[in-house]
Amino acid sequence: MKHPASARTAAQQRTCLIVEDSDFDREKMTRVLNRTMGKINVEVATTLRSARLALSNAEVSLILLDNNLPDGLGANFALELSLDARLSVIPVILVSDWPSPFMWEKAASAGVLYVLNKGEFDARYVHAALKMGSARRTKMNLAH
């Protein structure tokens, strides 16, 4: 049986899934998260396949998603997530070297919160996305 304090700690612990194939960009995102979020678990996936596996094994609070991955486009993966009731409440930030109008359109239809150039990514977007994610989960819980 879990001790109530440890159950509270586990519930408060957040996990961010970074789906990014560039070591440099993953490290940058991880540094931003660790510097601004304090205690946050960071899971890393370098492909969409490994992202799917990570999402099946962990409760994720936020997804930072590159658009150009070895096995597909992040914008298409965001659409896939939006069709799954459990995963659609997870806030997604799409981060790309070259955001295109086509990517913006797909991201908007998938409910992606932000589409950012990698140079724009910083803590304010993470904080806003986590806040919106909490509101989405609350809304979903009230509906059930």
C-alpha positions as CSV (number, residue, x, y, z in Angstrom):
1,M,0.0,0.0,0.0
2,K,1.3,3.4,-0.9
3,H,1.9,5.9,1.8
4,P,-0.4,9.0,1.3
5,A,2.6,11.4,1.1
6,S,4.2,9.3,-1.6
7,A,1.0,9.1,-3.5
8,R,0.7,12.9,-3.3
9,T,4.3,13.3,-4.5
10,A,3.7,10.9,-7.5
11,A,0.6,12.8,-8.4
12,Q,2.4,16.1,-8.4
13,Q,5.4,14.8,-10.4
14,R,5.2,15.9,-14.0
15,T,6.7,14.2,-17.0
16,C,7.7,15.8,-20.3
17,L,8.2,13.7,-23.4
18,I,10.7,15.3,-25.7
19,V,10.4,13.8,-29.2
20,E,13.5,15.1,-31.0
21,D,16.3,13.3,-33.0
22,S,18.9,16.1,-32.6
23,D,21.1,15.6,-29.5
24,F,21.8,19.4,-29.4
25,D,18.1,20.4,-29.5
26,R,17.2,17.7,-26.9
27,E,19.8,19.0,-24.6
28,K,18.6,22.6,-25.0
29,M,15.0,21.6,-24.3
30,T,16.1,19.5,-21.3
31,R,18.1,22.4,-19.8
32,V,15.1,24.8,-20.2
33,L,12.9,22.3,-18.4
34,N,15.3,21.6,-15.6
35,R,16.2,25.2,-15.1
36,T,12.6,26.4,-14.9
37,M,10.4,23.5,-13.8
38,G,12.4,22.1,-10.9
39,K,11.4,18.5,-10.4
40,I,10.1,17.3,-13.8
41,N,10.8,13.9,-15.3
42,V,12.1,14.1,-18.8
43,E,11.5,11.1,-21.2
44,V,13.3,11.2,-24.5
45,A,12.2,9.7,-27.8
46,T,14.2,10.0,-31.0
47,T,11.5,8.6,-33.3
48,L,7.7,8.5,-33.5
49,R,7.8,4.8,-32.8
50,S,9.7,5.3,-29.6
51,A,7.3,8.2,-28.7
52,R,4.4,5.8,-29.0
53,L,6.1,3.3,-26.7
54,A,6.9,6.0,-24.1
55,L,3.3,7.2,-24.2
56,S,2.0,3.7,-23.6
57,N,4.3,3.2,-20.6
58,A,4.1,6.6,-18.8
59,E,1.7,9.3,-17.8
60,V,2.9,12.3,-19.7
61,S,2.1,15.9,-18.8
62,L,3.6,17.7,-21.8
63,I,5.0,16.7,-25.3
64,L,7.7,18.8,-27.0
65,L,7.6,17.5,-30.6
66,D,10.0,18.1,-33.4
67,N,8.3,18.1,-36.9
68,N,11.0,16.4,-38.9
69,L,11.8,12.9,-37.5
70,P,13.4,9.9,-39.1
71,D,10.1,8.0,-39.3
72,G,7.6,10.7,-40.0
73,L,6.3,14.2,-39.4
74,G,5.5,15.6,-35.9
75,A,2.4,17.4,-37.3
76,N,1.0,14.0,-38.5
77,F,1.8,12.5,-35.1
78,A,0.0,15.4,-33.4
79,L,-3.1,14.6,-35.5
80,E,-2.8,10.9,-34.4
81,L,-2.6,12.0,-30.7
82,S,-5.7,14.2,-31.1
83,L,-7.8,11.2,-32.1
84,D,-7.0,9.3,-28.9
85,A,-9.2,10.3,-26.0
86,R,-6.4,9.6,-23.4
87,L,-3.7,11.3,-25.3
88,S,-5.6,14.2,-26.7
89,V,-5.6,16.0,-23.3
90,I,-1.8,16.2,-23.3
91,P,-0.6,19.6,-24.4
92,V,1.8,19.6,-27.4
93,I,4.3,22.2,-28.4
94,L,5.5,21.6,-32.0
95,V,9.1,22.8,-32.4
96,S,10.7,23.0,-35.8
97,D,13.7,24.5,-37.6
98,W,11.4,25.9,-40.3
99,P,7.7,26.1,-39.5
100,S,5.7,26.1,-42.7
101,P,2.1,27.2,-43.3
102,F,1.2,23.6,-44.0
103,M,2.6,22.6,-40.7
104,W,0.7,25.4,-38.9
105,E,-2.5,24.2,-40.5
106,K,-2.1,20.6,-39.5
107,A,-1.0,21.6,-36.0
108,A,-4.0,23.8,-35.5
109,S,-6.4,21.0,-36.6
110,A,-4.6,18.7,-34.1
111,G,-5.0,21.1,-31.2
112,V,-1.3,21.8,-30.8
113,L,-0.9,24.7,-28.4
114,Y,2.2,26.3,-30.0
115,V,4.2,26.0,-33.2
116,L,7.6,27.5,-32.5
117,N,10.9,27.9,-34.3
118,K,13.5,26.1,-32.2
119,G,15.1,29.5,-31.4
120,E,11.9,30.8,-29.9
121,F,11.4,27.9,-27.5
122,D,11.6,28.9,-23.8
123,A,10.1,28.4,-20.4
124,R,7.1,30.7,-20.9
125,Y,5.6,28.3,-23.4
126,V,6.2,25.3,-21.1
127,H,4.5,27.0,-18.2
128,A,1.5,28.1,-20.4
129,A,1.1,24.6,-21.9
130,L,1.2,22.9,-18.5
131,K,-1.4,25.3,-17.2
132,M,-3.7,24.6,-20.3
133,G,-3.0,20.9,-19.9
134,S,-4.3,20.9,-16.4
135,A,-7.4,22.8,-17.5
136,R,-8.0,20.2,-20.3
137,R,-7.7,17.3,-17.8
138,T,-10.1,19.0,-15.3
139,K,-12.6,19.5,-18.1
140,M,-12.3,15.9,-19.2
141,N,-12.7,14.6,-15.7
142,L,-15.9,16.8,-15.2
143,A,-17.3,15.4,-18.4
144,H,-17.0,11.8,-17.2
